[in-house]
Amino acid sequence: MNKDNITIQAMKYGNRLHYEWNTTLLEKTDSHIFVLSEPGRQLQHYTRGKTFICEHWTIEFFPFDSWYTVSADIVNGKITQYYCNINQPAVCNGNTVSYIDLDLDFVQRNNIWKVVDEDEFAVNAVELSYPPDLVERARLELENLQQRVANGQFPFDGTIERFIAAIPERMK
């Protein structure tokens, strides 16, 4: 495994820093990046003015050409939760990957997928002045992500699971 440290920055529309954390590179291509985040890492949440400690290993996927991200919680060597953000495509600048979070989320908990934060999307669309075409695009991209999951398309085709081997055996 490559031990490159990567900083992930989630931004709000208008390029305001929302939250960030540090992680480790697993794979980088021209089209995406996969990272592995350790339990105990700190997530600095600027919007809430708090620091959160993350409890689980996560494998995270940031495409540079698609409007979503994926975070998979790993417990005892298995994925226990998926958290997908709808966002503008991620951008890599050196060892920093950033994306504009558009509030809509598609989450799987207890083997049930559901859309969350629609209320936050509606509020921020007004407060942050999302252009109408951005609102329409975010909703379309949510539908595209739902289809990708339902059809088992990359990275929901077993690709994420193959990175579980990067977690040290004694720590799974």
PESUL-V66432 format. One record per helix or strand of 3 or more residues. SS is the DSSP state (A for helix, B for strand). FROM is the first residue (numbers start at 1). LEN is the number of residues. If there is no record, write none. Layout:
ss=SS from=FROM len=LEN
ss=SS from=FROM len=LEN
//
This chain:
ss=B from=5 len=8
ss=B from=16 len=13
ss=B from=32 len=6
ss=B from=42 len=4
ss=B from=50 len=4
ss=B from=57 len=7
ss=B from=68 len=8
ss=B from=78 len=10
ss=B from=91 len=3
ss=B from=96 len=14
ss=B from=112 len=5
ss=A from=118 len=10
ss=A from=132 len=19
ss=A from=159 len=8
ss=A from=169 len=3
//
